[in-house]
């Protein structure tokens, strides 16, 4: 006897980042989470008394300001001694990661925002949402003294731009 009942279509597979811990991601999945904004490549200052983080518009010496990317990503830790590598253990705890950082969001159980390239399918969406550092970087760290860096403290790297707030981030299920 033939079963005439239609089988329901397969549900679409959820994106790889939903419902998983960062430690479960492959190297390629991990790297694809970076939206290429460049905010983590800006110099940050920490108040020794309060622990408060102050963002600056001063770029790391390896920052390619035209591409908003590290000019020597593979060797960055050797060339910049205080360059901290993100990993699944520290991504959710680092206070200096911008609130828009995909590693931080996923570590906290949040979804990626609408402008993230993995969601939008377009690298330009990071610039359109005002997340990228393109056109906003001051000098590179080798071009200013430590005393001058404090003159470059800015708030924007620690904030979510209005254009990026179109769709509120939702908790993953």
Secondary structure in CASP SS format (residue, H / E / C, confidence):
PFRMAT SS
TARGET T0000
AUTHOR 0000-0000-0000
METHOD secondary structure of the structure
MODEL  1
X C 1.00
X C 1.00
X C 1.00
X C 1.00
X C 1.00
X C 1.00
X C 1.00
X C 1.00
X C 1.00
X C 1.00
X C 1.00
X C 1.00
X C 1.00
X C 1.00
X C 1.00
X C 1.00
X C 1.00
X C 1.00
X C 1.00
X C 1.00
X C 1.00
X H 1.00
X H 1.00
X H 1.00
X C 1.00
X C 1.00
X H 1.00
X H 1.00
X H 1.00
X H 1.00
X H 1.00
X H 1.00
X C 1.00
X C 1.00
X C 1.00
X C 1.00
X C 1.00
X C 1.00
X H 1.00
X H 1.00
X H 1.00
X E 1.00
X E 1.00
X E 1.00
X E 1.00
X E 1.00
X C 1.00
X C 1.00
X C 1.00
X C 1.00
X C 1.00
X C 1.00
X E 1.00
X E 1.00
X E 1.00
X E 1.00
X E 1.00
X E 1.00
X E 1.00
X C 1.00
X C 1.00
X C 1.00
X E 1.00
X E 1.00
X C 1.00
X C 1.00
X C 1.00
X C 1.00
X E 1.00
X E 1.00
X C 1.00
X C 1.00
X H 1.00
X H 1.00
X H 1.00
X H 1.00
X H 1.00
X H 1.00
X H 1.00
X C 1.00
X C 1.00
X C 1.00
X C 1.00
X C 1.00
X C 1.00
X C 1.00
X C 1.00
X C 1.00
X C 1.00
X C 1.00
X C 1.00
X C 1.00
X C 1.00
X C 1.00
X C 1.00
X C 1.00
X C 1.00
X C 1.00
X C 1.00
X C 1.00
X C 1.00
X H 1.00
X H 1.00
X H 1.00
X H 1.00
X H 1.00
X H 1.00
X C 1.00
X C 1.00
X E 1.00
X C 1.00
X C 1.00
X C 1.00
X C 1.00
X C 1.00
X C 1.00
X H 1.00
X H 1.00
X H 1.00
X H 1.00
X C 1.00
X C 1.00
X C 1.00
X H 1.00
X H 1.00
X H 1.00
X H 1.00
X H 1.00
X C 1.00
X C 1.00
X C 1.00
X C 1.00
X C 1.00
X C 1.00
X C 1.00
X C 1.00
X C 1.00
X C 1.00
X C 1.00
X E 1.00
X H 1.00
X H 1.00
X H 1.00
X C 1.00
X C 1.00
X H 1.00
X H 1.00
X H 1.00
X H 1.00
X H 1.00
X H 1.00
X H 1.00
X E 1.00
X C 1.00
X C 1.00
X H 1.00
X H 1.00
X H 1.00
X C 1.00
X C 1.00
X C 1.00
X H 1.00
X H 1.00
X H 1.00
X H 1.00
X C 1.00
X C 1.00
X C 1.00
X C 1.00
X C 1.00
X E 1.00
X C 1.00
X C 1.00
END
